[in-house]
Amino acid sequence: MLLNGYAFPMALDENGGRAVASEAEYLEQQIRTFVLTDQDERLGLPAYGMQNSLFTSAKDTSPIVLDLQTSLNSFIPQVSCTVSGSLNDLGELSLSIFWIWNDEEQTPILIPVI
């Protein structure tokens, strides 16, 4: 099945129309959108998105990383995701999302600070 959609963030193509994303770009955008969406933000899909852990004490990133990895693989079944996370000195979480699509490793997605 061919996957595509409008580019996100929205952009114009060379003819002034709405830019369309390739399959890999579309899936990468889906992953980024998932991570940047809080759970309960989408009324029709309350479980879609990352659980807000803003006020959670996180000395260990394992529960957050495991929850995100499980959710990504559930909501975006076309890809296989592996997530790693690290905390900086201020306790801010950085994520690296390694993903495979069509049996090929794609460029990792880095989410700097959450």
Biopython code that builds the backbone (N, CA, C, O; Angstrom):
import numpy as np
from Bio.PDB.StructureBuilder import StructureBuilder

atoms = [
    (1, "MET", "N", (0.841, -1.173, 0.000)),
    (1, "MET", "CA", (0.000, 0.000, 0.000)),
    (1, "MET", "C", (0.889, 1.240, 0.000)),
    (1, "MET", "O", (1.793, 1.360, 0.827)),
    (2, "LEU", "N", (0.637, 2.141, -0.910)),
    (2, "LEU", "CA", (1.403, 3.371, -1.029)),
    (2, "LEU", "C", (0.918, 4.367, 0.013)),
    (2, "LEU", "O", (-0.273, 4.671, 0.086)),
    (3, "LEU", "N", (1.836, 4.869, 0.810)),
    (3, "LEU", "CA", (1.505, 5.862, 1.827)),
    (3, "LEU", "C", (2.039, 7.204, 1.394)),
    (3, "LEU", "O", (3.197, 7.318, 0.993)),
    (4, "ASN", "N", (1.216, 8.209, 1.471)),
    (4, "ASN", "CA", (1.688, 9.569, 1.279)),
    (4, "ASN", "C", (0.671, 10.516, 1.881)),
    (4, "ASN", "O", (-0.443, 10.120, 2.225)),
    (5, "GLY", "N", (1.056, 11.733, 2.000)),
    (5, "GLY", "CA", (0.187, 12.749, 2.569)),
    (5, "GLY", "C", (0.830, 14.095, 2.350)),
    (5, "GLY", "O", (1.919, 14.198, 1.787)),
    (6, "TYR", "N", (0.152, 15.115, 2.797)),
    (6, "TYR", "CA", (0.711, 16.448, 2.663)),
    (6, "TYR", "C", (1.926, 16.589, 3.567)),
    (6, "TYR", "O", (1.985, 16.009, 4.651)),
    (7, "ALA", "N", (2.893, 17.370, 3.103)),
    (7, "ALA", "CA", (4.105, 17.603, 3.887)),
    (7, "ALA", "C", (3.745, 18.333, 5.177)),
    (7, "ALA", "O", (2.851, 19.180, 5.202)),
    (8, "PHE", "N", (4.448, 17.994, 6.228)),
    (8, "PHE", "CA", (4.248, 18.644, 7.515)),
    (8, "PHE", "C", (5.605, 19.055, 8.052)),
    (8, "PHE", "O", (6.479, 18.194, 8.148)),
    (9, "PRO", "N", (5.841, 20.295, 8.406)),
    (9, "PRO", "CA", (4.855, 21.355, 8.364)),
    (9, "PRO", "C", (4.459, 21.678, 6.930)),
    (9, "PRO", "O", (5.192, 21.407, 5.979)),
    (10, "MET", "N", (3.289, 22.260, 6.812)),
    (10, "MET", "CA", (2.722, 22.537, 5.501)),
    (10, "MET", "C", (3.690, 23.378, 4.672)),
    (10, "MET", "O", (4.284, 24.337, 5.165)),
    (11, "ALA", "N", (3.832, 23.001, 3.413)),
    (11, "ALA", "CA", (4.745, 23.697, 2.511)),
    (11, "ALA", "C", (4.134, 23.717, 1.118)),
    (11, "ALA", "O", (3.182, 22.991, 0.832)),
    (12, "LEU", "N", (4.692, 24.555, 0.260)),
    (12, "LEU", "CA", (4.240, 24.640, -1.121)),
    (12, "LEU", "C", (5.250, 23.953, -2.025)),
    (12, "LEU", "O", (6.453, 23.992, -1.766)),
    (13, "ASP", "N", (4.759, 23.322, -3.091)),
    (13, "ASP", "CA", (5.669, 22.730, -4.063)),
    (13, "ASP", "C", (6.074, 23.793, -5.076)),
    (13, "ASP", "O", (5.680, 24.953, -4.953)),
    (14, "GLU", "N", (6.861, 23.403, -6.075)),
    (14, "GLU", "CA", (7.382, 24.361, -7.054)),
    (14, "GLU", "C", (6.287, 24.999, -7.906)),
    (14, "GLU", "O", (6.520, 26.040, -8.521)),
    (15, "ASN", "N", (5.103, 24.400, -7.955)),
    (15, "ASN", "CA", (3.985, 24.952, -8.728)),
    (15, "ASN", "C", (3.025, 25.766, -7.871)),
    (15, "ASN", "O", (2.005, 26.243, -8.371)),
    (16, "GLY", "N", (3.330, 25.931, -6.604)),
    (16, "GLY", "CA", (2.478, 26.701, -5.716)),
    (16, "GLY", "C", (1.377, 25.888, -5.061)),
    (16, "GLY", "O", (0.548, 26.436, -4.335)),
    (17, "GLY", "N", (1.361, 24.572, -5.312)),
    (17, "GLY", "CA", (0.378, 23.697, -4.668)),
    (17, "GLY", "C", (0.907, 23.186, -3.341)),
    (17, "GLY", "O", (2.033, 23.496, -2.950)),
    (18, "ARG", "N", (0.104, 22.413, -2.660)),
    (18, "ARG", "CA", (0.531, 21.840, -1.381)),
    (18, "ARG", "C", (1.545, 20.730, -1.630)),
    (18, "ARG", "O", (1.306, 19.826, -2.430)),
    (19, "ALA", "N", (2.668, 20.807, -0.943)),
    (19, "ALA", "CA", (3.725, 19.805, -1.103)),
    (19, "ALA", "C", (3.262, 18.469, -0.531)),
    (19, "ALA", "O", (2.600, 18.414, 0.505)),
    (20, "VAL", "N", (3.624, 17.400, -1.227)),
    (20, "VAL", "CA", (3.276, 16.047, -0.802)),
    (20, "VAL", "C", (4.551, 15.359, -0.320)),
    (20, "VAL", "O", (5.611, 15.502, -0.930)),
    (21, "ALA", "N", (4.442, 14.623, 0.765)),
    (21, "ALA", "CA", (5.585, 13.906, 1.333)),
    (21, "ALA", "C", (5.706, 12.525, 0.703)),
    (21, "ALA", "O", (4.701, 11.904, 0.359)),
    (22, "SER", "N", (6.939, 12.046, 0.554)),
    (22, "SER", "CA", (7.172, 10.673, 0.104)),
    (22, "SER", "C", (6.739, 9.721, 1.214)),
    (22, "SER", "O", (6.411, 10.158, 2.317)),
    (23, "GLU", "N", (6.738, 8.432, 0.926)),
    (23, "GLU", "CA", (6.330, 7.451, 1.935)),
    (23, "GLU", "C", (7.198, 7.537, 3.194)),
    (23, "GLU", "O", (6.676, 7.584, 4.308)),
    (24, "ALA", "N", (8.510, 7.559, 3.016)),
    (24, "ALA", "CA", (9.410, 7.617, 4.174)),
    (24, "ALA", "C", (9.235, 8.933, 4.933)),
    (24, "ALA", "O", (9.223, 8.941, 6.164)),
    (25, "GLU", "N", (9.099, 10.039, 4.208)),
    (25, "GLU", "CA", (8.882, 11.332, 4.858)),
    (25, "GLU", "C", (7.565, 11.336, 5.628)),
    (25, "GLU", "O", (7.485, 11.856, 6.741)),
    (26, "TYR", "N", (6.539, 10.753, 5.025)),
    (26, "TYR", "CA", (5.221, 10.676, 5.663)),
    (26, "TYR", "C", (5.311, 9.902, 6.981)),
    (26, "TYR", "O", (4.763, 10.333, 7.995)),
    (27, "LEU", "N", (5.997, 8.769, 6.964)),
    (27, "LEU", "CA", (6.124, 7.963, 8.179)),
    (27, "LEU", "C", (6.960, 8.679, 9.236)),
    (27, "LEU", "O", (6.641, 8.621, 10.423)),
    (28, "GLU", "N", (8.023, 9.351, 8.812)),
    (28, "GLU", "CA", (8.831, 10.128, 9.763)),
    (28, "GLU", "C", (7.977, 11.221, 10.403)),
    (28, "GLU", "O", (8.064, 11.459, 11.608)),
    (29, "GLN", "N", (7.153, 11.882, 9.593)),
    (29, "GLN", "CA", (6.266, 12.917, 10.120)),
    (29, "GLN", "C", (5.261, 12.328, 11.103)),
    (29, "GLN", "O", (4.926, 12.960, 12.105)),
    (30, "GLN", "N", (4.779, 11.119, 10.821)),
    (30, "GLN", "CA", (3.851, 10.452, 11.734)),
    (30, "GLN", "C", (4.514, 10.186, 13.088)),
    (30, "GLN", "O", (3.893, 10.370, 14.135)),
    (31, "ILE", "N", (5.771, 9.756, 13.060)),
    (31, "ILE", "CA", (6.500, 9.490, 14.304)),
    (31, "ILE", "C", (6.683, 10.785, 15.090)),
    (31, "ILE", "O", (6.421, 10.831, 16.292)),
    (32, "ARG", "N", (7.136, 11.840, 14.404)),
    (32, "ARG", "CA", (7.339, 13.132, 15.075)),
    (32, "ARG", "C", (6.028, 13.664, 15.656)),
    (32, "ARG", "O", (5.996, 14.152, 16.785)),
    (33, "THR", "N", (4.959, 13.566, 14.884)),
    (33, "THR", "CA", (3.654, 14.037, 15.352)),
    (33, "THR", "C", (3.216, 13.264, 16.585)),
    (33, "THR", "O", (2.694, 13.850, 17.533)),
    (34, "PHE", "N", (3.426, 11.954, 16.578)),
    (34, "PHE", "CA", (3.060, 11.128, 17.732)),
    (34, "PHE", "C", (3.791, 11.603, 18.983)),
    (34, "PHE", "O", (3.181, 11.771, 20.039)),
    (35, "VAL", "N", (5.105, 11.820, 18.860)),
    (35, "VAL", "CA", (5.916, 12.209, 20.017)),
    (35, "VAL", "C", (5.524, 13.597, 20.523)),
    (35, "VAL", "O", (5.557, 13.847, 21.728)),
    (36, "LEU", "N", (5.157, 14.492, 19.620)),
    (36, "LEU", "CA", (4.833, 15.864, 20.008)),
    (36, "LEU", "C", (3.368, 16.054, 20.391)),
    (36, "LEU", "O", (2.948, 17.173, 20.685)),
    (37, "THR", "N", (2.592, 14.981, 20.390)),
    (37, "THR", "CA", (1.186, 15.032, 20.791)),
    (37, "THR", "C", (1.055, 14.443, 22.191)),
    (37, "THR", "O", (1.573, 13.362, 22.472)),
    (38, "ASP", "N", (0.357, 15.164, 23.064)),
    (38, "ASP", "CA", (0.094, 14.642, 24.409)),
    (38, "ASP", "C", (-1.091, 13.688, 24.360)),
    (38, "ASP", "O", (-2.032, 13.893, 23.593)),
    (39, "GLN", "N", (-1.039, 12.646, 25.180)),
    (39, "GLN", "CA", (-2.204, 11.764, 25.288)),
    (39, "GLN", "C", (-3.396, 12.599, 25.741)),
    (39, "GLN", "O", (-3.243, 13.563, 26.492)),
    (40, "ASP", "N", (-4.585, 12.219, 25.278)),
    (40, "ASP", "CA", (-5.845, 12.927, 25.532)),
    (40, "ASP", "C", (-5.967, 14.225, 24.737)),
    (40, "ASP", "O", (-6.969, 14.927, 24.875)),
    (41, "GLU", "N", (-4.981, 14.564, 23.909)),
    (41, "GLU", "CA", (-5.063, 15.775, 23.096)),
    (41, "GLU", "C", (-6.018, 15.577, 21.923)),
    (41, "GLU", "O", (-6.709, 16.513, 21.522)),
    (42, "ARG", "N", (-6.061, 14.378, 21.377)),
    (42, "ARG", "CA", (-6.958, 14.068, 20.263)),
    (42, "ARG", "C", (-8.208, 13.390, 20.814)),
    (42, "ARG", "O", (-8.136, 12.304, 21.389)),
    (43, "LEU", "N", (-9.338, 14.036, 20.634)),
    (43, "LEU", "CA", (-10.580, 13.522, 21.208)),
    (43, "LEU", "C", (-10.944, 12.146, 20.672)),
    (43, "LEU", "O", (-11.407, 11.293, 21.430)),
    (44, "GLY", "N", (-10.743, 11.916, 19.385)),
    (44, "GLY", "CA", (-11.105, 10.632, 18.791)),
    (44, "GLY", "C", (-10.133, 9.513, 19.109)),
    (44, "GLY", "O", (-10.486, 8.336, 19.030)),
    (45, "LEU", "N", (-8.912, 9.873, 19.469)),
    (45, "LEU", "CA", (-7.874, 8.887, 19.812)),
    (45, "LEU", "C", (-7.182, 9.314, 21.107)),
    (45, "LEU", "O", (-6.047, 9.789, 21.060)),
    (46, "PRO", "N", (-7.832, 9.157, 22.254)),
    (46, "PRO", "CA", (-7.239, 9.661, 23.499)),
    (46, "PRO", "C", (-5.921, 8.987, 23.885)),
    (46, "PRO", "O", (-5.125, 9.585, 24.609)),
    (47, "ALA", "N", (-5.672, 7.775, 23.429)),
    (47, "ALA", "CA", (-4.422, 7.085, 23.769)),
    (47, "ALA", "C", (-3.285, 7.452, 22.817)),
    (47, "ALA", "O", (-2.137, 7.077, 23.056)),
    (48, "TYR", "N", (-3.593, 8.191, 21.727)),
    (48, "TYR", "CA", (-2.580, 8.580, 20.744)),
    (48, "TYR", "C", (-1.689, 9.654, 21.356)),
    (48, "TYR", "O", (-2.187, 10.609, 21.952)),
    (49, "GLY", "N", (-0.391, 9.506, 21.215)),
    (49, "GLY", "CA", (0.552, 10.502, 21.689)),
    (49, "GLY", "C", (1.353, 10.003, 22.875)),
    (49, "GLY", "O", (1.166, 8.893, 23.372)),
    (50, "MET", "N", (2.238, 10.858, 23.298)),
    (50, "MET", "CA", (3.153, 10.512, 24.377)),
    (50, "MET", "C", (2.562, 10.958, 25.705)),
    (50, "MET", "O", (2.008, 12.051, 25.817)),
    (51, "GLN", "N", (2.686, 10.107, 26.699)),
    (51, "GLN", "CA", (2.195, 10.449, 28.028)),
    (51, "GLN", "C", (2.997, 11.623, 28.556)),
    (51, "GLN", "O", (4.227, 11.612, 28.507)),
    (52, "ASN", "N", (2.305, 12.637, 29.061)),
    (52, "ASN", "CA", (2.975, 13.823, 29.574)),
    (52, "ASN", "C", (3.696, 13.475, 30.870)),
    (52, "ASN", "O", (3.072, 13.089, 31.858)),
    (53, "SER", "N", (4.998, 13.616, 30.852)),
    (53, "SER", "CA", (5.798, 13.296, 32.040)),
    (53, "SER", "C", (6.517, 14.536, 32.559)),
    (53, "SER", "O", (7.585, 14.440, 33.163)),
    (54, "LEU", "N", (5.913, 15.708, 32.313)),
    (54, "LEU", "CA", (6.545, 16.970, 32.685)),
    (54, "LEU", "C", (6.847, 17.055, 34.177)),
    (54, "LEU", "O", (7.921, 17.508, 34.573)),
    (55, "PHE", "N", (5.908, 16.622, 34.997)),
    (55, "PHE", "CA", (6.098, 16.745, 36.436)),
    (55, "PHE", "C", (6.458, 15.418, 37.089)),
    (55, "PHE", "O", (6.306, 15.252, 38.299)),
    (56, "THR", "N", (6.927, 14.488, 36.295)),
    (56, "THR", "CA", (7.330, 13.188, 36.803)),
    (56, "THR", "C", (8.819, 13.204, 37.123)),
    (56, "THR", "O", (9.624, 13.686, 36.327)),
    (57, "SER", "N", (9.178, 12.687, 38.268)),
    (57, "SER", "CA", (10.587, 12.552, 38.607)),
    (57, "SER", "C", (11.149, 11.399, 37.781)),
    (57, "SER", "O", (10.693, 10.261, 37.897)),
    (58, "ALA", "N", (12.126, 11.699, 36.960)),
    (58, "ALA", "CA", (12.643, 10.669, 36.056)),
    (58, "ALA", "C", (14.140, 10.500, 36.255)),
    (58, "ALA", "O", (14.947, 11.135, 35.575)),
    (59, "LYS", "N", (14.494, 9.649, 37.183)),
    (59, "LYS", "CA", (15.904, 9.303, 37.334)),
    (59, "LYS", "C", (16.257, 8.184, 36.374)),
    (59, "LYS", "O", (17.412, 8.014, 35.983)),
    (60, "ASP", "N", (15.235, 7.424, 36.002)),
    (60, "ASP", "CA", (15.404, 6.300, 35.086)),
    (60, "ASP", "C", (14.489, 6.530, 33.887)),
    (60, "ASP", "O", (13.276, 6.667, 34.047)),
    (61, "THR", "N", (15.059, 6.572, 32.703)),
    (61, "THR", "CA", (14.264, 6.832, 31.499)),
    (61, "THR", "C", (13.564, 5.582, 30.971)),
    (61, "THR", "O", (12.739, 5.678, 30.063)),
    (62, "SER", "N", (13.877, 4.426, 31.520)),
    (62, "SER", "CA", (13.351, 3.166, 30.980)),
    (62, "SER", "C", (11.833, 3.118, 30.849)),
    (62, "SER", "O", (11.350, 2.716, 29.790)),
    (63, "PRO", "N", (11.040, 3.506, 31.867)),
    (63, "PRO", "CA", (9.584, 3.420, 31.708)),
    (63, "PRO", "C", (9.051, 4.321, 30.595)),
    (63, "PRO", "O", (8.152, 3.926, 29.852)),
    (64, "ILE", "N", (9.603, 5.526, 30.479)),
    (64, "ILE", "CA", (9.158, 6.462, 29.442)),
    (64, "ILE", "C", (9.513, 5.917, 28.069)),
    (64, "ILE", "O", (8.684, 5.914, 27.160)),
    (65, "VAL", "N", (10.750, 5.454, 27.923)),
    (65, "VAL", "CA", (11.233, 4.929, 26.642)),
    (65, "VAL", "C", (10.450, 3.685, 26.233)),
    (65, "VAL", "O", (10.052, 3.558, 25.075)),
    (66, "LEU", "N", (10.230, 2.782, 27.156)),
    (66, "LEU", "CA", (9.497, 1.552, 26.851)),
    (66, "LEU", "C", (8.050, 1.848, 26.462)),
    (66, "LEU", "O", (7.530, 1.259, 25.515)),
    (67, "ASP", "N", (7.398, 2.761, 27.189)),
    (67, "ASP", "CA", (6.022, 3.137, 26.875)),
    (67, "ASP", "C", (5.940, 3.763, 25.485)),
    (67, "ASP", "O", (5.045, 3.434, 24.707)),
    (68, "LEU", "N", (6.872, 4.664, 25.170)),
    (68, "LEU", "CA", (6.876, 5.312, 23.860)),
    (68, "LEU", "C", (7.128, 4.300, 22.754)),
    (68, "LEU", "O", (6.438, 4.314, 21.734)),
    (69, "GLN", "N", (8.098, 3.429, 22.939)),
    (69, "GLN", "CA", (8.421, 2.420, 21.925)),
    (69, "GLN", "C", (7.222, 1.515, 21.657)),
    (69, "GLN", "O", (6.896, 1.240, 20.502)),
    (70, "THR", "N", (6.569, 1.054, 22.713)),
    (70, "THR", "CA", (5.390, 0.193, 22.569)),
    (70, "THR", "C", (4.269, 0.929, 21.850)),
    (70, "THR", "O", (3.624, 0.369, 20.964)),
    (71, "SER", "N", (4.036, 2.176, 22.227)),
    (71, "SER", "CA", (2.968, 2.968, 21.610)),
    (71, "SER", "C", (3.242, 3.248, 20.135)),
    (71, "SER", "O", (2.341, 3.132, 19.304)),
    (72, "LEU", "N", (4.475, 3.615, 19.807)),
    (72, "LEU", "CA", (4.822, 3.881, 18.406)),
    (72, "LEU", "C", (4.591, 2.645, 17.549)),
    (72, "LEU", "O", (4.002, 2.732, 16.472)),
    (73, "ASN", "N", (5.051, 1.502, 18.022)),
    (73, "ASN", "CA", (4.897, 0.270, 17.245)),
    (73, "ASN", "C", (3.437, -0.148, 17.132)),
    (73, "ASN", "O", (3.068, -0.855, 16.194)),
    (74, "SER", "N", (2.613, 0.276, 18.067)),
    (74, "SER", "CA", (1.187, -0.037, 18.020)),
    (74, "SER", "C", (0.437, 0.900, 17.073)),
    (74, "SER", "O", (-0.363, 0.447, 16.254)),
    (75, "PHE", "N", (0.693, 2.203, 17.186)),
    (75, "PHE", "CA", (-0.052, 3.185, 16.403)),
    (75, "PHE", "C", (0.479, 3.372, 14.987)),
    (75, "PHE", "O", (-0.259, 3.814, 14.107)),
    (76, "ILE", "N", (1.753, 3.040, 14.752)),
    (76, "ILE", "CA", (2.341, 3.182, 13.411)),
    (76, "ILE", "C", (2.938, 1.826, 13.043)),
    (76, "ILE", "O", (4.157, 1.656, 13.070)),
    (77, "PRO", "N", (2.084, 0.859, 12.698)),
    (77, "PRO", "CA", (2.550, -0.516, 12.485)),
    (77, "PRO", "C", (3.395, -0.713, 11.225)),
    (77, "PRO", "O", (3.990, -1.776, 11.054)),
    (78, "GLN", "N", (3.462, 0.276, 10.346)),
    (78, "GLN", "CA", (4.257, 0.145, 9.125)),
    (78, "GLN", "C", (5.752, 0.195, 9.407)),
    (78, "GLN", "O", (6.556, -0.191, 8.559)),
    (79, "VAL", "N", (6.131, 0.667, 10.597)),
    (79, "VAL", "CA", (7.542, 0.791, 10.949)),
    (79, "VAL", "C", (7.832, -0.005, 12.215)),
    (79, "VAL", "O", (6.928, -0.340, 12.980)),
    (80, "SER", "N", (9.102, -0.298, 12.416)),
    (80, "SER", "CA", (9.560, -0.931, 13.650)),
    (80, "SER", "C", (10.468, 0.073, 14.350)),
    (80, "SER", "O", (11.504, 0.459, 13.809)),
    (81, "CYS", "N", (10.087, 0.489, 15.539)),
    (81, "CYS", "CA", (10.826, 1.532, 16.254)),
    (81, "CYS", "C", (11.545, 0.982, 17.475)),
    (81, "CYS", "O", (11.037, 0.116, 18.188)),
    (82, "THR", "N", (12.735, 1.507, 17.693)),
    (82, "THR", "CA", (13.484, 1.276, 18.917)),
    (82, "THR", "C", (13.829, 2.655, 19.461)),
    (82, "THR", "O", (14.349, 3.500, 18.733)),
    (83, "VAL", "N", (13.545, 2.883, 20.729)),
    (83, "VAL", "CA", (13.721, 4.207, 21.321)),
    (83, "VAL", "C", (14.770, 4.136, 22.421)),
    (83, "VAL", "O", (14.803, 3.188, 23.206)),
    (84, "SER", "N", (15.625, 5.151, 22.468)),
    (84, "SER", "CA", (16.544, 5.294, 23.597)),
    (84, "SER", "C", (16.414, 6.718, 24.116)),
    (84, "SER", "O", (16.057, 7.631, 23.371)),
    (85, "GLY", "N", (16.703, 6.898, 25.381)),
    (85, "GLY", "CA", (16.576, 8.220, 25.978)),
    (85, "GLY", "C", (17.697, 8.489, 26.949)),
    (85, "GLY", "O", (18.312, 7.570, 27.492)),
    (86, "SER", "N", (17.953, 9.768, 27.159)),
    (86, "SER", "CA", (18.968, 10.159, 28.137)),
    (86, "SER", "C", (18.528, 11.454, 28.805)),
    (86, "SER", "O", (17.815, 12.268, 28.219)),
    (87, "LEU", "N", (18.970, 11.623, 30.041)),
    (87, "LEU", "CA", (18.681, 12.833, 30.806)),
    (87, "LEU", "C", (19.938, 13.683, 30.890)),
    (87, "LEU", "O", (21.032, 13.169, 31.125)),
    (88, "ASN", "N", (19.774, 14.999, 30.694)),
    (88, "ASN", "CA", (20.927, 15.878, 30.871)),
    (88, "ASN", "C", (21.010, 16.307, 32.341)),
    (88, "ASN", "O", (20.237, 15.826, 33.169)),
    (89, "ASP", "N", (21.933, 17.198, 32.663)),
    (89, "ASP", "CA", (22.140, 17.618, 34.055)),
    (89, "ASP", "C", (20.932, 18.335, 34.648)),
    (89, "ASP", "O", (20.770, 18.375, 35.868)),
    (90, "LEU", "N", (20.082, 18.905, 33.787)),
    (90, "LEU", "CA", (18.887, 19.607, 34.260)),
    (90, "LEU", "C", (17.682, 18.680, 34.374)),
    (90, "LEU", "O", (16.592, 19.113, 34.749)),
    (91, "GLY", "N", (17.880, 17.409, 34.050)),
    (91, "GLY", "CA", (16.782, 16.448, 34.110)),
    (91, "GLY", "C", (15.896, 16.460, 32.883)),
    (91, "GLY", "O", (14.792, 15.915, 32.911)),
    (92, "GLU", "N", (16.364, 17.080, 31.794)),
    (92, "GLU", "CA", (15.590, 17.140, 30.555)),
    (92, "GLU", "C", (15.854, 15.877, 29.741)),
    (92, "GLU", "O", (16.990, 15.414, 29.634)),
    (93, "LEU", "N", (14.792, 15.334, 29.174)),
    (93, "LEU", "CA", (14.867, 14.078, 28.436)),
    (93, "LEU", "C", (15.115, 14.329, 26.957)),
    (93, "LEU", "O", (14.401, 15.113, 26.332)),
    (94, "SER", "N", (16.111, 13.675, 26.398)),
    (94, "SER", "CA", (16.363, 13.666, 24.956)),
    (94, "SER", "C", (16.082, 12.261, 24.449)),
    (94, "SER", "O", (16.455, 11.275, 25.084)),
    (95, "LEU", "N", (15.421, 12.178, 23.300)),
    (95, "LEU", "CA", (15.056, 10.883, 22.732)),
    (95, "LEU", "C", (15.730, 10.656, 21.396)),
    (95, "LEU", "O", (15.904, 11.589, 20.611)),
    (96, "SER", "N", (16.105, 9.422, 21.141)),
    (96, "SER", "CA", (16.580, 8.985, 19.827)),
    (96, "SER", "C", (15.659, 7.854, 19.396)),
    (96, "SER", "O", (15.507, 6.856, 20.100)),
    (97, "ILE", "N", (15.047, 8.026, 18.231)),
    (97, "ILE", "CA", (14.126, 7.011, 17.719)),
    (97, "ILE", "C", (14.753, 6.402, 16.474)),
    (97, "ILE", "O", (14.921, 7.066, 15.452)),
    (98, "PHE", "N", (15.090, 5.137, 16.583)),
    (98, "PHE", "CA", (15.664, 4.388, 15.470)),
    (98, "PHE", "C", (14.516, 3.599, 14.853)),
    (98, "PHE", "O", (13.790, 2.894, 15.553)),
    (99, "TRP", "N", (14.358, 3.723, 13.531)),
    (99, "TRP", "CA", (13.200, 3.077, 12.917)),
    (99, "TRP", "C", (13.556, 2.402, 11.604)),
    (99, "TRP", "O", (14.428, 2.842, 10.855)),
    (100, "ILE", "N", (12.841, 1.313, 11.361)),
    (100, "ILE", "CA", (13.049, 0.503, 10.158)),
    (100, "ILE", "C", (11.746, 0.499, 9.374)),
    (100, "ILE", "O", (10.667, 0.299, 9.932)),
    (101, "TRP", "N", (11.868, 0.721, 8.078)),
    (101, "TRP", "CA", (10.719, 0.683, 7.180)),
    (101, "TRP", "C", (11.160, -0.016, 5.894)),
    (101, "TRP", "O", (12.226, 0.282, 5.354)),
    (102, "ASN", "N", (10.351, -0.929, 5.415)),
    (102, "ASN", "CA", (10.692, -1.718, 4.218)),
    (102, "ASN", "C", (12.031, -2.437, 4.383)),
    (102, "ASN", "O", (12.819, -2.513, 3.440)),
    (103, "ASP", "N", (12.282, -2.960, 5.572)),
    (103, "ASP", "CA", (13.510, -3.696, 5.895)),
    (103, "ASP", "C", (14.775, -2.859, 5.757)),
    (103, "ASP", "O", (15.864, -3.412, 5.606)),
    (104, "GLU", "N", (14.648, -1.541, 5.806)),
    (104, "GLU", "CA", (15.801, -0.648, 5.721)),
    (104, "GLU", "C", (15.808, 0.290, 6.913)),
    (104, "GLU", "O", (14.782, 0.868, 7.272)),
    (105, "GLU", "N", (16.984, 0.435, 7.527)),
    (105, "GLU", "CA", (17.117, 1.406, 8.610)),
    (105, "GLU", "C", (17.013, 2.806, 8.032)),
    (105, "GLU", "O", (17.634, 3.118, 7.016)),
    (106, "GLN", "N", (16.235, 3.632, 8.675)),
    (106, "GLN", "CA", (16.054, 5.016, 8.254)),
    (106, "GLN", "C", (16.907, 5.921, 9.142)),
    (106, "GLN", "O", (17.440, 5.482, 10.161)),
    (107, "THR", "N", (17.027, 7.172, 8.748)),
    (107, "THR", "CA", (17.780, 8.130, 9.546)),
    (107, "THR", "C", (17.110, 8.283, 10.908)),
    (107, "THR", "O", (15.910, 8.545, 10.974)),
    (108, "PRO", "N", (17.865, 8.123, 11.995)),
    (108, "PRO", "CA", (17.255, 8.249, 13.327)),
    (108, "PRO", "C", (16.617, 9.623, 13.527)),
    (108, "PRO", "O", (17.078, 10.629, 12.988)),
    (109, "ILE", "N", (15.565, 9.634, 14.301)),
    (109, "ILE", "CA", (14.870, 10.875, 14.636)),
    (109, "ILE", "C", (15.329, 11.276, 16.029)),
    (109, "ILE", "O", (15.206, 10.503, 16.979)),
    (110, "LEU", "N", (15.855, 12.483, 16.144)),
    (110, "LEU", "CA", (16.348, 12.980, 17.424)),
    (110, "LEU", "C", (15.395, 14.051, 17.934)),
    (110, "LEU", "O", (15.135, 15.042, 17.251)),
    (111, "ILE", "N", (14.882, 13.845, 19.128)),
    (111, "ILE", "CA", (14.009, 14.819, 19.776)),
    (111, "ILE", "C", (14.840, 15.396, 20.918)),
    (111, "ILE", "O", (15.040, 14.725, 21.931)),
    (112, "PRO", "N", (15.337, 16.652, 20.772)),
    (112, "PRO", "CA", (16.340, 17.177, 21.685)),
    (112, "PRO", "C", (15.930, 17.246, 23.154)),
    (112, "PRO", "O", (16.586, 16.623, 23.988)),
    (113, "VAL", "N", (14.887, 17.967, 23.498)),
    (113, "VAL", "CA", (14.533, 18.141, 24.904)),
    (113, "VAL", "C", (13.030, 18.103, 25.050)),
    (113, "VAL", "O", (12.300, 18.829, 24.375)),
    (114, "ILE", "N", (12.578, 17.234, 25.953)),
    (114, "ILE", "CA", (11.141, 17.152, 26.230)),
    (114, "ILE", "C", (10.933, 17.532, 27.682)),
    (114, "ILE", "O", (9.799, 17.540, 28.161)),
]
sb = StructureBuilder()
sb.init_structure("model")
sb.init_model(0)
sb.init_chain("A")
sb.init_seg("    ")
for serial, (resi, resn, name, xyz) in enumerate(atoms, 1):
    if name == "N":
        sb.init_residue(resn, " ", resi, " ")
    sb.init_atom(name, np.array(xyz, "f"), 0.0, 1.0, " ", f" {name:<3s}", serial, name[0])
structure = sb.get_structure()
